[in-house]
């Protein structure tokens, strides 16, 4: 038979376990929340590797983001340079450079970037907003959802964030949230 003292001790241990989660579990949930979500015209993009935030700028993997926007992509083996081409437009990003090269037909110009592209594990990450805007789209940050919405600017206004965060996790946004 269990004594009253043992029951009290067991009850206290159970309460402590429920109130104070294990540090590893807390770290893994913080890592999941740290990665911003991205959607394109209301459809969630699953960019791999995942985008991240550095100095208040969302940096996304160049190759997957270029492809999601409809570009053919060329990258060097070290992940230091990425070039996207589509319909006579060419955009080039280079690691550490705060300007990207934009060629449209016979015209070429340097576009200043808010943050220099960085390489991690041979993947070049570029400022998501800059690439979106060079492609003629608009990027809107939803702070409460840690989500970036990329939308076509043709006849569109700023998208409204989803009403329920659960709708945005791993499926397209509801029709109410699309523009």
Secondary structure, 3 states (H helix, E strand, C coil): CCCHHHHHHHHHHHHHHHHCCCHHHHHHHHHHHHCCEEEECCEEECCCCCCEEECCEEEEEHHHHHHHCCCEEEECCCCCEEEEEECCEEEEEECCCCEEEEEECCEEEEEECCCCCEEECCEEEEEHHHHHHHCCEEEEEEHHHCEEEEEECCCCCCCCCCCCHHHHCCCCCCHHHCC
